[in-house]
C-alpha cells in the first residue's frame, strides 16, 4: 500500500517519510514548502507540491499515486501565534482537515493517522497524563488539534475509516543533521540560538511547584516519534484498532526533565556555559508539569522509545552547527 504524508517535507514529516520507507512502506509527500524542504525527502519518495486546502490537488495526488492510507502532519503549530492569529489556525488546521477528509472518503482511502498534540490537555493537574486525562486546551492551537481528533474519529465511524490519533509531547533531536528542525520555537533550538548570539538562554519562571522550581516536560526524540507513526500505520493496515477499539495514543517517554536540567544538559553538550541562563517572568499559561503516561502505546502497538534526552540534544546540536557554522568552537 501507499501512504500519503501531508507536511512530508517538514521536520517531523521527513523523519516519518524515511522511517516508513526504511520499514518497506511506499510513501508520497504532499507539502506546500512554506516551512518544508524538498531536499529532506528520500529520493524514492515523490513530492506533490500543494496544500491540504486545495481539493483538486488532493484528489489528483490520491488517485495518481494509488494512496490507501494517509498520515496527516501538515498544520500550523505555534501556540503564541495561534493566540494572535486564531482564524488562520482554524482555517489551516480544521478547514484543511475537513477538506482532506472529504478527499479521503471520496477516494475510498481506508486508513488515517492524525498528528495531534499534548496541547489538547491544557494544564493537567496530574503526575502522569493518560489518554483519559480531561482535554481542556488553553489556546487556539490546542483547540484545533482537539477538534481535529473529533473530526477524524467521527469520519472514521461514519465512513468505515480506520483511524489513529497520536498526541505528541515535546519533540526534539534529529536522525541526521540535514533533517534538523529549522525553527527556533522549541526549548532546545531556543537555547542554541541564544548561545550562538552570545545571549543568556531564558528560563521562564523558577517558582513552580517542582523539585527545582522550573517547568517539567516530557521530551521525545523525533526518530522515536517517526517509529510510532510506522507502528500506528502498520497496525491500521493490519486491521487493528487496539484492544480498546480507539487508537488515540500519547507519544512520550514517561520521564520528566525540568527546564533547568535541560539548560545544564545543553551546556554540557555544547561546551558553552557562558552566558549562564537567566530567569525571566513566567509565561502565561505554562503548566508546572506535563509528562506522558506511555503505557497505552506500549500495550497497543508494542512501541518503546529508544533514545534519551542527551541523544536528542547532541543530535540537535549537530544539526544546528550544520546550519549555523558561526556557532563555531565553544568559548570555554
GUNU-312394 format. One record per residue (C-alpha): residue number from 1; residue in one letter; chain; x, y, z. Coordinates in pm, whole numbers, padded with zeros to 5 digits. Layout:
N
(NUM, A, A, (X, Y, Z)),
...
end
This chain:
332
(1, X, A, (00000, 00000, 00000)),
(2, X, A, (00098, 00363, -00044)),
(3, X, A, (00083, 00627, 00228)),
(4, X, A, (00038, 00998, 00160)),
(5, X, A, (00227, 01205, 00419)),
(6, X, A, (00097, 01561, 00438)),
(7, X, A, (00365, 01803, 00552)),
(8, X, A, (00607, 01533, 00444)),
(9, X, A, (00897, 01770, 00370)),
(10, X, A, (00883, 01926, 00718)),
(11, X, A, (01097, 01848, 01021)),
(12, X, A, (00876, 01567, 01152)),
(13, X, A, (00740, 01472, 00809)),
(14, X, A, (01080, 01398, 00659)),
(15, X, A, (01165, 01172, 00953)),
(16, X, A, (00833, 00991, 00910)),
(17, X, A, (00894, 00953, 00535)),
(18, X, A, (01236, 00799, 00598)),
(19, X, A, (01108, 00571, 00871)),
(20, X, A, (00823, 00450, 00651)),
(21, X, A, (01048, 00371, 00357)),
(22, X, A, (01300, 00201, 00587)),
(23, X, A, (01013, -00020, 00706)),
(24, X, A, (00937, -00118, 00348)),
(25, X, A, (00632, 00105, 00306)),
(26, X, A, (00568, 00314, -00005)),
(27, X, A, (00521, 00684, 00064)),
(28, X, A, (00447, 01007, -00121)),
(29, X, A, (00479, 01351, 00039)),
(30, X, A, (00243, 01644, -00001)),
(31, X, A, (00385, 01978, 00112)),
(32, X, A, (00341, 02343, 00017)),
(33, X, A, (00706, 02403, 00117)),
(34, X, A, (00612, 02703, 00330)),
(35, X, A, (00834, 02554, 00600)),
(36, X, A, (00935, 02221, 00445)),
(37, X, A, (01246, 02149, 00239)),
(38, X, A, (01220, 01923, -00065)),
(39, X, A, (01580, 01805, -00024)),
(40, X, A, (01491, 01642, 00307)),
(41, X, A, (01291, 01371, 00132)),
(42, X, A, (01443, 01034, 00039)),
(43, X, A, (01488, 01001, -00339)),
(44, X, A, (01228, 00724, -00355)),
(45, X, A, (00956, 00947, -00203)),
(46, X, A, (00789, 01169, -00466)),
(47, X, A, (00682, 01520, -00369)),
(48, X, A, (00344, 01669, -00458)),
(49, X, A, (00364, 02042, -00402)),
(50, X, A, (00034, 02169, -00267)),
(51, X, A, (-00184, 02247, 00032)),
(52, X, A, (-00443, 02043, 00218)),
(53, X, A, (-00677, 02333, 00146)),
(54, X, A, (-00655, 02260, -00228)),
(55, X, A, (-00911, 01988, -00301)),
(56, X, A, (-00819, 01935, -00670)),
(57, X, A, (-00453, 01880, -00576)),
(58, X, A, (-00558, 01631, -00308)),
(59, X, A, (-00787, 01443, -00545)),
(60, X, A, (-00512, 01411, -00804)),
(61, X, A, (-00248, 01303, -00552)),
(62, X, A, (-00468, 01033, -00401)),
(63, X, A, (-00568, 00897, -00743)),
(64, X, A, (-00238, 00921, -00930)),
(65, X, A, (-00035, 00757, -00653)),
(66, X, A, (-00290, 00492, -00559)),
(67, X, A, (-00298, 00608, -00198)),
(68, X, A, (-00456, 00370, 00052)),
(69, X, A, (-00354, 00545, 00375)),
(70, X, A, (-00282, 00900, 00494)),
(71, X, A, (-00051, 01029, 00767)),
(72, X, A, (-00165, 01386, 00828)),
(73, X, A, (00107, 01610, 00970)),
(74, X, A, (00053, 01939, 00786)),
(75, X, A, (-00058, 02210, 01031)),
(76, X, A, (00029, 02538, 01191)),
(77, X, A, (00176, 02464, 01535)),
(78, X, A, (00298, 02771, 01727)),
(79, X, A, (00099, 02832, 02044)),
(80, X, A, (00171, 03205, 02074)),
(81, X, A, (00098, 03268, 01708)),
(82, X, A, (-00230, 03081, 01739)),
(83, X, A, (-00343, 03328, 02006)),
(84, X, A, (-00263, 03617, 01772)),
(85, X, A, (-00398, 03451, 01456)),
(86, X, A, (-00683, 03216, 01555)),
(87, X, A, (-00862, 03246, 01221)),
(88, X, A, (-00552, 03137, 01033)),
(89, X, A, (-00506, 02839, 01266)),
(90, X, A, (-00866, 02724, 01235)),
(91, X, A, (-00850, 02768, 00857)),
(92, X, A, (-00535, 02559, 00816)),
(93, X, A, (-00577, 02305, 01093)),
(94, X, A, (-00953, 02248, 01092)),
(95, X, A, (-01081, 02352, 00749)),
(96, X, A, (-00774, 02192, 00590)),
(97, X, A, (-00852, 01868, 00773)),
(98, X, A, (-01218, 01881, 00663)),
(99, X, A, (-01101, 01924, 00302)),
(100, X, A, (-00852, 01639, 00331)),
(101, X, A, (-01100, 01401, 00494)),
(102, X, A, (-01353, 01477, 00220)),
(103, X, A, (-01098, 01380, -00043)),
(104, X, A, (-01001, 01069, 00154)),
(105, X, A, (-01359, 00949, 00187)),
(106, X, A, (-01442, 01013, -00180)),
(107, X, A, (-01126, 00831, -00291)),
(108, X, A, (-01205, 00528, -00078)),
(109, X, A, (-00887, 00558, 00129)),
(110, X, A, (-00927, 00332, 00430)),
(111, X, A, (-00667, 00439, 00688)),
(112, X, A, (-00583, 00771, 00851)),
(113, X, A, (-00317, 00863, 01110)),
(114, X, A, (-00364, 01209, 01262)),
(115, X, A, (-00089, 01422, 01416)),
(116, X, A, (-00231, 01554, 01742)),
(117, X, A, (-00062, 01714, 02043)),
(118, X, A, (-00033, 01713, 02420)),
(119, X, A, (-00171, 02069, 02387)),
(120, X, A, (-00518, 01910, 02391)),
(121, X, A, (-00474, 01851, 02766)),
(122, X, A, (-00416, 02215, 02863)),
(123, X, A, (-00288, 02236, 03223)),
(124, X, A, (-00339, 01886, 03365)),
(125, X, A, (-00302, 01863, 03742)),
(126, X, A, (-00165, 01508, 03742)),
(127, X, A, (00179, 01348, 03768)),
(128, X, A, (00132, 01143, 03450)),
(129, X, A, (-00104, 01237, 03170)),
(130, X, A, (-00303, 00941, 03041)),
(131, X, A, (-00529, 00934, 02738)),
(132, X, A, (-00822, 00956, 02982)),
(133, X, A, (-00699, 01283, 03136)),
(134, X, A, (-00957, 01554, 03060)),
(135, X, A, (-00888, 01752, 02743)),
(136, X, A, (-00912, 02123, 02822)),
(137, X, A, (-00694, 02308, 02569)),
(138, X, A, (-00577, 02657, 02666)),
(139, X, A, (-00509, 02812, 02326)),
(140, X, A, (-00638, 02803, 01967)),
(141, X, A, (-00363, 02563, 01860)),
(142, X, A, (-00471, 02305, 02117)),
(143, X, A, (-00835, 02366, 02031)),
(144, X, A, (-00771, 02292, 01663)),
(145, X, A, (-00593, 01968, 01749)),
(146, X, A, (-00877, 01853, 01974)),
(147, X, A, (-01135, 01948, 01709)),
(148, X, A, (-00921, 01756, 01461)),
(149, X, A, (-00941, 01444, 01674)),
(150, X, A, (-01320, 01478, 01690)),
(151, X, A, (-01339, 01513, 01312)),
(152, X, A, (-01112, 01216, 01249)),
(153, X, A, (-01300, 00984, 01485)),
(154, X, A, (-01642, 01094, 01361)),
(155, X, A, (-01538, 01042, 00998)),
(156, X, A, (-01399, 00703, 01086)),
(157, X, A, (-01725, 00595, 01247)),
(158, X, A, (-01939, 00730, 00963)),
(159, X, A, (-01736, 00602, 00670)),
(160, X, A, (-01553, 00293, 00796)),
(161, X, A, (-01219, 00471, 00805)),
(162, X, A, (-00959, 00313, 01037)),
(163, X, A, (-00802, 00594, 01239)),
(164, X, A, (-00529, 00670, 01490)),
(165, X, A, (-00462, 00998, 01672)),
(166, X, A, (-00110, 01042, 01809)),
(167, X, A, (-00071, 01302, 02083)),
(168, X, A, (00291, 01423, 02066)),
(169, X, A, (00468, 01555, 02370)),
(170, X, A, (00785, 01771, 02329)),
(171, X, A, (00972, 01670, 02014)),
(172, X, A, (01350, 01719, 01987)),
(173, X, A, (01660, 01580, 01815)),
(174, X, A, (01723, 01462, 01462)),
(175, X, A, (01814, 01137, 01286)),
(176, X, A, (02059, 01316, 01055)),
(177, X, A, (02197, 01673, 01076)),
(178, X, A, (02033, 01770, 00747)),
(179, X, A, (01690, 01675, 00887)),
(180, X, A, (01712, 01902, 01191)),
(181, X, A, (01443, 02148, 01294)),
(182, X, A, (01489, 02480, 01116)),
(183, X, A, (01257, 02668, 01353)),
(184, X, A, (01353, 02843, 01677)),
(185, X, A, (01032, 02783, 01869)),
(186, X, A, (01109, 02487, 02096)),
(187, X, A, (01333, 02490, 02401)),
(188, X, A, (01642, 02319, 02255)),
(189, X, A, (01682, 02538, 01943)),
(190, X, A, (01588, 02842, 02154)),
(191, X, A, (01879, 02768, 02388)),
(192, X, A, (02112, 02706, 02091)),
(193, X, A, (02005, 03032, 01929)),
(194, X, A, (02070, 03237, 02243)),
(195, X, A, (02414, 03081, 02299)),
(196, X, A, (02510, 03132, 01935)),
(197, X, A, (02425, 03503, 01964)),
(198, X, A, (02615, 03532, 02291)),
(199, X, A, (02298, 03585, 02492)),
(200, X, A, (02181, 03412, 02809)),
(201, X, A, (01921, 03140, 02750)),
(202, X, A, (01594, 03233, 02917)),
(203, X, A, (01418, 03027, 03180)),
(204, X, A, (01056, 03135, 03214)),
(205, X, A, (00996, 03123, 03588)),
(206, X, A, (01166, 02930, 03868)),
(207, X, A, (00891, 02935, 04129)),
(208, X, A, (00679, 02642, 04011)),
(209, X, A, (00588, 02356, 04250)),
(210, X, A, (00858, 02128, 04102)),
(211, X, A, (01185, 01999, 04251)),
(212, X, A, (01397, 02286, 04111)),
(213, X, A, (01119, 02540, 04058)),
(214, X, A, (01121, 02522, 03677)),
(215, X, A, (00867, 02358, 03447)),
(216, X, A, (00894, 01985, 03383)),
(217, X, A, (00826, 01837, 03040)),
(218, X, A, (00841, 01502, 02859)),
(219, X, A, (01079, 01505, 02561)),
(220, X, A, (01055, 01255, 02275)),
(221, X, A, (01323, 01201, 02012)),
(222, X, A, (01190, 01268, 01662)),
(223, X, A, (01327, 00929, 01548)),
(224, X, A, (01115, 00758, 01812)),
(225, X, A, (00816, 00969, 01709)),
(226, X, A, (00865, 00864, 01346)),
(227, X, A, (00875, 00499, 01453)),
(228, X, A, (00548, 00550, 01641)),
(229, X, A, (00390, 00660, 01312)),
(230, X, A, (00520, 00348, 01141)),
(231, X, A, (00375, 00132, 01418)),
(232, X, A, (00037, 00307, 01402)),
(233, X, A, (00021, 00290, 01022)),
(234, X, A, (00111, -00078, 01017)),
(235, X, A, (-00143, -00153, 01291)),
(236, X, A, (-00418, 00010, 01085)),
(237, X, A, (-00302, -00170, 00770)),
(238, X, A, (-00326, -00500, 00957)),
(239, X, A, (-00683, -00420, 01056)),
(240, X, A, (-00607, -00345, 01418)),
(241, X, A, (-00766, -00076, 01630)),
(242, X, A, (-00625, -00189, 01962)),
(243, X, A, (-00796, -00368, 02245)),
(244, X, A, (-00990, -00055, 02332)),
(245, X, A, (-01110, -00002, 01974)),
(246, X, A, (-00970, 00351, 01979)),
(247, X, A, (-00611, 00428, 01874)),
(248, X, A, (-00575, 00763, 02048)),
(249, X, A, (-00229, 00744, 02198)),
(250, X, A, (00022, 00957, 02385)),
(251, X, A, (00370, 00958, 02232)),
(252, X, A, (00614, 01034, 02510)),
(253, X, A, (00864, 00863, 02738)),
(254, X, A, (00705, 00895, 03080)),
(255, X, A, (01018, 01074, 03210)),
(256, X, A, (01013, 01439, 03311)),
(257, X, A, (01300, 01681, 03251)),
(258, X, A, (01298, 02028, 03403)),
(259, X, A, (01392, 02341, 03211)),
(260, X, A, (01693, 02392, 03437)),
(261, X, A, (01804, 02032, 03379)),
(262, X, A, (01769, 02088, 03006)),
(263, X, A, (01977, 02406, 03030)),
(264, X, A, (02252, 02214, 03211)),
(265, X, A, (02245, 01937, 02951)),
(266, X, A, (02269, 02191, 02666)),
(267, X, A, (02571, 02347, 02838)),
(268, X, A, (02738, 02006, 02870)),
(269, X, A, (02673, 01902, 02509)),
(270, X, A, (02771, 02235, 02351)),
(271, X, A, (03056, 02316, 02589)),
(272, X, A, (02902, 02660, 02636)),
(273, X, A, (02837, 02759, 02996)),
(274, X, A, (02854, 03131, 02938)),
(275, X, A, (02647, 03330, 02939)),
(276, X, A, (02460, 03141, 03208)),
(277, X, A, (02082, 03103, 03182)),
(278, X, A, (01878, 03386, 03329)),
(279, X, A, (01538, 03360, 03490)),
(280, X, A, (01264, 03581, 03347)),
(281, X, A, (00895, 03605, 03444)),
(282, X, A, (00665, 03313, 03381)),
(283, X, A, (00482, 03289, 03051)),
(284, X, A, (00104, 03297, 03093)),
(285, X, A, (-00050, 02952, 03077)),
(286, X, A, (00262, 02740, 03123)),
(287, X, A, (00167, 02436, 03335)),
(288, X, A, (00416, 02326, 03601)),
(289, X, A, (00442, 01965, 03482)),
(290, X, A, (00326, 01779, 03170)),
(291, X, A, (00462, 01424, 03146)),
(292, X, A, (00306, 01144, 02945)),
(293, X, A, (00196, 00803, 03052)),
(294, X, A, (00321, 00595, 02758)),
(295, X, A, (00175, 00266, 02880)),
(296, X, A, (-00109, 00257, 02632)),
(297, X, A, (00106, 00292, 02320)),
(298, X, A, (00338, 00022, 02454)),
(299, X, A, (00044, -00208, 02506)),
(300, X, A, (-00143, -00128, 02183)),
(301, X, A, (00146, -00100, 01937)),
(302, X, A, (00444, -00257, 02112)),
(303, X, A, (00629, 00073, 02067)),
(304, X, A, (00909, 00175, 02304)),
(305, X, A, (01123, 00493, 02292)),
(306, X, A, (01487, 00411, 02220)),
(307, X, A, (01663, 00744, 02264)),
(308, X, A, (01726, 00957, 02570)),
(309, X, A, (01732, 01330, 02617)),
(310, X, A, (02112, 01355, 02585)),
(311, X, A, (02090, 01194, 02240)),
(312, X, A, (01817, 01441, 02148)),
(313, X, A, (02031, 01740, 02244)),
(314, X, A, (02353, 01605, 02090)),
(315, X, A, (02190, 01525, 01757)),
(316, X, A, (02008, 01858, 01751)),
(317, X, A, (02339, 02039, 01814)),
(318, X, A, (02497, 01862, 01514)),
(319, X, A, (02210, 01984, 01300)),
(320, X, A, (02238, 02335, 01443)),
(321, X, A, (02609, 02352, 01361)),
(322, X, A, (02541, 02236, 01006)),
(323, X, A, (02307, 02530, 00951)),
(324, X, A, (02486, 02777, 01182)),
(325, X, A, (02860, 02737, 01133)),
(326, X, A, (02904, 03073, 01305)),
(327, X, A, (02831, 02890, 01631)),
(328, X, A, (03196, 02790, 01599)),
(329, X, A, (03410, 02647, 01876)),
(330, X, A, (03295, 02655, 02238)),
(331, X, A, (03431, 02957, 02424)),
(332, X, A, (03505, 02764, 02744)),
end
